[in-house]
Amino acid sequence: MSSGRKKRIMVACVTFETAKVTEPVSFYEANKIHLIHYSKNPSDKNNVYNLFYDRVVELIEGYGRDIEIVEHNEVVYDFRVMLRSVLEIIQSENRNEEGCEIYVNVSAGTSEYTAASTIASMMVPGTVPFTVNSKEYTVDNSRIKDLYFIDGKPVGLTKVSSEPMTLPSYSIDIPDEHLVRGLRILDQKNEARKPTSSSHMVDALKDAGIWFREIEPRDDKKASVRQTEAVYYQRDFIYKWAKNGWIEKNERSGKYVVTELGRTVLDTFYTV
C-alpha cells in the first residue's frame, strides 16, 4: 500500500566531488537519483572519473535506505548535451511520477552542467534547483601553495585553458513589469495591514501608473465603473498572479498573500 508520500527525485553531476553530491541526497531524503558523469572507458576501474563515480554510488548506497540510482554516461563538458539530458530527465520523471518532487543539484560537476541544469530547472515549473557550499576543504591552507602555485606564483587548478566557447541562447521570459510592481503594491498593503479590496487596489495601481484600462462611466453611474474595474483587476492581475504561483488565498483572512515564489520574484525583478 502506498504511503501517500511524494516521490523525491534528484539530478546531480559527478566529476571530482563526493560530499556535494551525496549529502544533499540525505538532506532531501531522495529515494531516486539520476547521476550524470562521463567516462570513455566505464570498465576501467582505475580511471579517476570512474573512481569518483563509484565512490559516490558507494556512499549513497551506504545510507541504508532503498535509493534507486540511475546512471547517465554523457559528455558533461558539452552544454547542449547537458541541457538535453537534464531536460529529458525532468520531463520524463514528471510524466511517469505524478506529483513527484524534483531537485536539481547545480553545484557539483562541470561549468557546462551547472549552466545547463540551472536553465533546465527554470524551464520546467515546479523543479527545485539548489546549491551546496563547501564548509571544509580537503586541502589544508598550508598545502595550497604546493598544489596551486608554480614557481611561487598562484596558478590554480587549471594551468592552461581551452579556447572560449559561446553558449547558445535560450529565451526565458522576464516577468511583465506591471505584474511585478502590482504584486509589490499588494504585498506592501498586506504588510501595512491596509485594505486590499479590488477598489483599493485599483486606485493604488492607477496611482502607480500601471493600470491600463480606460473605462467610461455609463449614465454617470460610478458603481458600474467600480464593478467593471473589479472584473478587470481579477482578470489582469489576480488571475495572472495566481497562475504564476505568486499569490495564494489565506484561509483565515480570505485575503490574497504573496507566496515564497512571489517573494523571490519581488526580490529579483524591478526592485528600483
C-alpha positions in Angstrom: 0.0 0.0 0.0 1.3 3.4 -0.9 2.3 5.7 2.0 0.9 8.7 0.0 4.3 10.5 0.2 5.5 12.2 -2.9 8.5 10.6 -4.6 11.6 12.7 -4.2 13.9 12.7 -7.2 17.3 14.3 -7.6 19.6 15.1 -10.5 23.3 15.6 -10.0 26.6 15.5 -11.9 29.7 13.6 -10.7 33.2 14.7 -11.7 35.6 15.3 -8.8 33.2 15.8 -5.8 31.6 13.4 -3.5 30.1 15.2 -0.5 28.5 17.9 -2.6 26.6 15.1 -4.5 25.9 12.6 -1.7 25.0 14.8 1.3 22.0 16.5 -0.4 20.6 13.1 -1.1 20.4 12.5 2.6 19.2 16.1 3.4 16.2 15.9 1.0 15.6 12.2 1.7 15.6 11.5 -2.0 14.6 8.0 -3.0 15.7 8.2 -6.6 18.8 9.9 -8.0 20.0 10.5 -11.6 23.8 10.6 -11.6 25.3 12.2 -14.8 29.0 11.5 -15.4 31.3 10.8 -18.3 33.8 8.0 -18.8 35.2 6.9 -22.2 36.0 3.5 -20.6 33.5 2.6 -17.9 35.1 -0.7 -17.3 38.4 0.7 -16.3 38.3 0.6 -12.5 41.5 2.7 -12.2 40.2 5.6 -14.2 39.9 8.6 -12.0 36.4 9.5 -13.2 35.2 6.0 -12.6 36.8 6.0 -9.1 34.9 9.2 -8.2 31.6 7.9 -9.6 31.9 4.5 -7.9 32.7 6.2 -4.6 29.6 8.4 -4.9 27.4 5.3 -5.6 29.0 3.6 -2.6 28.3 6.5 -0.3 24.6 6.8 -1.4 24.1 3.0 -1.0 25.6 3.3 2.5 22.7 5.5 3.7 20.8 2.3 4.4 17.6 3.3 2.5 16.2 2.0 -0.7 17.5 4.6 -3.1 17.3 4.0 -6.8 20.4 5.2 -8.7 20.1 5.8 -12.4 23.4 6.2 -14.3 23.8 8.6 -17.3 27.1 8.4 -19.1 27.1 11.7 -21.0 29.6 14.2 -22.2 29.5 16.5 -19.2 31.6 19.3 -20.8 29.1 19.8 -23.7 26.5 22.4 -22.8 23.9 21.2 -25.4 24.2 17.6 -24.3 23.8 18.6 -20.6 20.8 20.7 -21.3 19.1 18.0 -23.3 20.0 15.3 -20.7 18.7 17.3 -17.7 15.6 18.4 -19.5 14.8 14.8 -20.6 15.2 13.5 -17.1 13.0 16.2 -15.6 10.3 15.9 -18.2 10.3 12.1 -18.1 10.0 12.0 -14.3 7.2 14.5 -14.4 5.3 12.2 -16.9 6.0 9.0 -15.1 5.8 10.1 -11.4 2.7 12.2 -11.0 3.2 14.8 -8.2 6.8 14.0 -7.6 9.3 16.5 -6.2 12.4 17.0 -8.4 15.5 18.6 -7.0 18.4 19.6 -9.3 21.9 19.9 -7.8 23.6 22.7 -9.7 26.8 22.9 -7.5 28.8 19.8 -8.4 30.0 18.9 -11.9 31.3 20.9 -14.8 30.5 24.5 -15.5 28.6 23.4 -18.6 26.4 21.1 -16.5 25.9 23.9 -13.9 24.7 26.4 -16.6 22.6 23.8 -18.4 20.9 22.3 -15.3 20.1 25.8 -14.0 18.4 26.7 -17.2 16.6 23.4 -17.5 15.3 23.8 -13.9 13.8 27.2 -14.8 12.2 25.8 -18.0 10.1 23.2 -16.1 7.8 24.8 -13.4 7.9 23.1 -10.1 11.5 21.9 -10.4 13.7 22.9 -7.4 17.3 23.8 -8.2 19.7 24.1 -5.3 23.3 24.8 -4.5 25.7 23.4 -1.9 28.5 25.4 -0.4 31.8 23.9 1.0 32.2 24.1 4.7 35.5 22.2 4.8 38.1 21.5 2.2 40.3 18.5 1.6 43.3 20.8 1.0 44.8 22.4 4.2 45.9 26.0 3.9 49.5 25.0 4.4 49.4 22.9 1.2 47.7 25.4 -1.1 51.0 26.8 -2.4 52.3 23.3 -3.1 49.3 22.4 -5.2 48.1 25.6 -6.8 51.3 27.6 -7.2 54.1 27.2 -9.8 57.4 28.8 -9.3 56.0 30.7 -6.3 53.1 32.3 -8.3 49.4 31.4 -8.0 48.0 29.4 -10.9 45.1 27.4 -9.6 43.8 24.0 -10.6 43.9 24.9 -14.3 47.3 25.5 -15.9 46.1 26.1 -19.5 42.6 26.7 -20.6 40.9 25.9 -23.9 39.5 28.5 -26.3 36.3 30.1 -25.1 33.1 28.6 -26.4 30.0 30.7 -26.6 26.8 29.2 -25.2 23.6 29.0 -27.3 20.9 31.5 -26.3 17.6 30.3 -24.8 14.7 32.6 -24.2 13.5 32.7 -20.6 10.8 35.3 -20.3 11.3 38.0 -17.7 8.0 38.7 -15.8 5.9 41.6 -17.0 6.9 44.8 -15.2 3.3 45.9 -14.3 2.6 42.4 -12.8 5.6 42.6 -10.6 5.1 46.2 -9.5 1.4 45.5 -8.9 2.3 42.4 -6.7 4.7 44.6 -4.7 1.8 47.0 -4.0 -0.4 44.2 -2.8 2.4 42.9 -0.6 3.1 46.4 0.9 -0.6 46.8 1.6 -0.6 43.5 3.4 2.5 44.4 5.4 0.9 47.7 6.4 -2.4 45.9 7.1 -4.2 48.2 4.7 -7.3 47.2 2.7 -6.6 45.1 -0.4 -10.1 45.0 -1.9 -10.4 45.5 -5.6 -11.4 49.1 -5.3 -8.4 49.9 -3.1 -6.0 48.0 -5.3 -7.3 49.6 -8.5 -6.8 53.1 -7.0 -3.3 52.1 -5.9 -2.5 50.7 -9.4 -3.7 53.8 -11.0 -1.6 56.0 -8.7 1.4 53.8 -9.7 0.7 54.3 -13.4 0.3 50.5 -14.0 -3.5 50.4 -14.6 -4.1 50.4 -18.4 -7.9 50.1 -18.6 -9.8 53.1 -19.7 -13.5 52.7 -18.6 -16.1 55.3 -19.5 -18.9 55.6 -16.9 -22.3 54.6 -18.2 -25.1 57.0 -17.3 -22.8 58.6 -14.7 -23.1 55.5 -12.5 -19.9 55.3 -10.6 -20.9 51.9 -9.2 -20.9 50.4 -12.7 -17.4 51.6 -13.3 -16.2 50.1 -10.0 -17.8 46.8 -10.8 -16.2 46.7 -14.2 -12.8 47.7 -12.8 -13.1 44.9 -10.2 -13.6 42.4 -13.1 -10.6 43.7 -14.9 -8.5 43.7 -11.8 -9.3 40.0 -11.3 -8.6 39.3 -15.0 -5.4 41.4 -15.4 -3.8 40.9 -12.1 -5.2 38.3 -9.7 -5.7 35.6 -12.3 -2.2 36.1 -13.7 -0.5 36.3 -10.2 -2.3 33.1 -9.2 -1.4 31.3 -12.4 2.2 32.1 -11.9 2.1 30.8 -8.4 2.9 34.3 -6.9 -0.1 34.5 -4.6 -2.4 32.3 -2.6 -5.5 32.9 -0.5 -5.0 33.0 3.2 -7.5 30.5 4.7 -8.1 32.6 7.8 -8.4 36.1 6.4 -9.6 35.2 2.9 -7.0 37.7 1.5 -4.5 37.1 -1.2 -0.9 36.9 0.1 2.4 36.6 -1.6 3.9 33.1 -1.8 7.5 32.2 -1.4 7.9 32.1 -5.2 6.2 35.5 -5.4 8.7 36.8 -2.8 11.6 35.6 -4.9 10.1 37.5 -7.9 9.8 40.7 -5.8 13.4 40.3 -4.6 14.7 39.8 -8.1 12.9 41.9 -10.6 12.2 45.7 -10.9 13.5 46.5 -7.4 14.2 50.1 -8.3 
